[in-house]
């Protein structure tokens, strides 16, 4: 990968992170604008994939868990979150 390709890859991953940051601070218009700046669905998916990979790597390094353990725990948390509050 060339330096220009790496720089472009870093920029799209930073844009994906910006979407998440904007959403969390309540700037939905900013998040939408950043999402609209992706040139394709493939670029958007790739950016969020790389962001997830880096984020999971950071958590794994801090927790000492294997990636399998970390993803298993993440899946359990997602299932609980998607199930919603108990009836």
C-alpha positions in Angstrom: 0.0 0.0 0.0 1.4 3.4 -0.9 1.7 6.3 1.5 -1.1 8.1 -0.4 -3.4 5.0 -0.1 -2.6 4.7 3.6 -3.3 8.4 4.1 -6.7 8.0 2.3 -7.5 5.0 4.3 -6.7 6.8 7.5 -8.9 9.7 6.4 -12.0 7.5 5.8 -11.5 5.7 9.1 -11.2 9.1 10.8 -14.5 10.1 9.1 -16.2 7.0 10.4 -15.0 7.8 13.9 -16.2 11.4 13.4 -19.7 10.0 12.6 -19.8 8.2 16.0 -18.4 11.2 17.9 -20.9 13.6 16.3 -23.8 11.3 17.1 -22.7 11.0 20.7 -22.5 14.7 21.2 -26.0 15.1 19.7 -24.9 16.5 16.4 -27.1 14.4 14.1 -26.7 16.8 11.2 -22.9 16.6 11.4 -23.1 12.8 11.6 -25.3 12.7 8.5 -23.0 15.1 6.7 -20.0 12.9 7.5 -21.9 9.8 6.3 -22.8 11.6 3.1 -19.1 12.3 2.4 -18.4 8.6 1.8 -18.1 8.0 -2.0 -19.7 4.5 -1.9 -21.3 2.0 0.4 -18.1 -0.1 0.0 -16.0 2.7 1.2 -18.3 3.3 4.2 -18.3 -0.4 5.1 -14.5 -0.6 4.8 -14.0 2.5 7.0 -16.3 1.2 9.8 -14.7 -2.3 9.5 -11.2 -0.9 10.0 -12.5 1.3 12.8 -14.0 -1.7 14.5 -10.8 -3.7 14.0 -8.7 -1.0 15.7 -11.2 -0.4 18.5 -11.4 -4.2 19.3 -7.7 -4.4 19.2 -7.4 -1.6 21.7 -9.9 -3.2 24.1 -8.2 -6.6 23.7 -4.8 -5.1 24.5 -6.2 -3.4 27.6 -8.3 -6.4 28.8 -5.9 -9.2 28.1 -8.8 -11.2 26.5 -8.4 -13.1 23.3 -10.2 -11.7 20.3 -12.5 -14.7 20.5 -13.4 -14.0 24.1 -13.9 -10.3 23.4 -16.2 -10.9 20.4 -18.2 -13.5 22.4 -18.7 -11.0 25.2 -19.6 -8.3 22.7 -22.2 -10.6 21.1 -23.8 -11.2 24.5 -24.0 -7.5 25.2 -25.5 -6.8 21.8 -28.1 -9.5 22.3 -29.1 -8.0 25.6 -29.2 -4.5 24.2 -31.3 -5.5 21.2 -33.7 -7.4 23.3 -34.7 -4.2 25.0 -35.9 -3.7 28.5 -37.7 -6.6 30.2 -41.5 -6.5 29.8 
